[in-house]
Amino acid sequence: MVDNIEIMEADDVDVHTLDKLVSVRVSIVRGGERVKGMAKHRAQDECGKLRGRSNPNPLLDLSEYYFEFEDGGSDHYIADIIAESIFSQVDEEGREHLLVDEVVGHRKTDAALTRDN
């Protein structure tokens, strides 16, 4: 303890809790098309060691993540690919822009405006 502040041992810290990309939802290119998914956790090798090398610069970060897609599929992605997907989907103020593929079930009533009025 230092000045009544408890300092945790490094072995007691869950690296997944502190990781900035765990639980990030993003559209990522898979098989030539964009699909939505989430980075679930850092990928580990057979010995439990984290795969890849971290870097404070997200475009140079080579940490590997286990990624699950909304359709139930999964794959491993490197942090720089995930970061690139995030940056490509937001503007310089951090706003996300989504495109509409189609409108389903649209209806209108007689009260709807027309081009004439």
Number of C-alpha atoms within 10 A of each C-alpha: 7 6 5 6 7 8 8 9 7 8 7 7 10 9 14 13 11 9 11 10 20 18 15 15 17 19 17 24 13 11 7 7 8 12 14 14 20 21 24 18 21 23 19 14 9 7 6 8 10 17 16 17 12 14 13 7 10 17 14 15 18 18 19 23 24 17 24 18 19 10 9 7 9 15 11 14 18 21 24 18 18 26 19 13 16 17 14 13 15 13 10 7 6 10 9 12 9 8 5 5 6 6 6 6 5 5 6 7 6 6 6 8 9 7 4 4 5
